[in-house]
Amino acid sequence: MSTEPWLAALRLDATPGLGLRRCQVLTQALGGCQEVLDAPDGLLRDVLGVRLWSLLRTAPPDWASRVQQVRAWLRAAPKGLRHAVLPWGTPAYPQVLYDLPDPPLLLFVADAASGLDHGHWPKAVAVVGSRAATPQGVALAHAWAQHLADSGWCVISGLAHGIDAAAHRGALCSEQALCTLAVMGTGPDRVYPSAHAELKRSIARHGRCVTEHVPGVGARPWHFPRRNRLLAALSLGVVVVEADVASGSLISAQCGRALGRVVMAVPGPVSSPLSRGCHALLRQGALLVEHPDEVIAALTHFPASVGGAK
């Protein structure tokens, strides 16, 4: 058994064409990432076909550099912080991500060295919305997030401009441990947007930063819809504060609904384009919420087995 259990997951993740859904099936059937790599060639050829089996058995040209990048990031944790890689199937991997049809094989985590064990994933609620938020929306997201964090909830968001940043900053005003969690659309050593470098550091010190992307990976447009599925999966519920009809926060809400999470929306002026996404969610059955205590009440009777609630 490797002293670096993430190596097997990284190897599967680096295999072109394998994909997370196929990896999910293989790892569940065989018992883990290392078990997939150790499986007999005949079995893998039958399941994957000759082309994918050959790719799996042949290390990609940049394999050594990928491994070194991960090791370098693990060693580079600033004083007071810790870096960790949580592979699929290990005790610290958040159980709630198994609700996804395509859970990440690896989760890269940065948080306080004195923080809670990585096996602890607190009860959490996502607060998301428009990047181009109004001052009123920013103020509301900040105040609600602080109230939720003070009430013992971890506030999850995506580190973006607007509502996301306001939610993180509001939660950081709380003195609760693990008050906020940022799900990133880049590698753990990158920041997007770059203006949020200090915010990311604050979240790591007082909460947790997570991503499925390996070190060195920058922001790509398709990363953010995929990030939103993790954001929804790690939460008991998703609250949308302001959103137009094309907002990525609606993807978080859709993912939450598909996973059985509670979807909530804050109504707004009918004249504002940033109300239209929220109103569309309300027409689709989302809960209308006008106070953070209503969010807490909606989540109180939610199954404790969902979202890592203890």
Secondary structure, 3 states (H helix, E strand, C coil): CCCCCHHHHHHHHCCCCCCHHHHHHHHHHHCCHHHHHHCCHHHHHHHHCHHHHHHHHCCCCCHHHHHHHHHHHHHCCCCCEEEEEEECCCCCCCHHHHHCCCCCCEEEEEEECCCCCCCCCCCEEEEECCCCCCHHHHHHHHHHHHHHHHCCCEEEECCCCCHHHHHHHHHHCCCCCCCEEEECCCCCCCCCCHHHHHHHHHHHHHCEEEECCCCCCCCCCCHHHHHHHHHHHCCCEEEECCCCCCCCHHHHHHHHHHCCCEEEECCCCCCCHHHHHHHHHHHCCCEECCCHHHHHHHHHCCCCCCCCCC
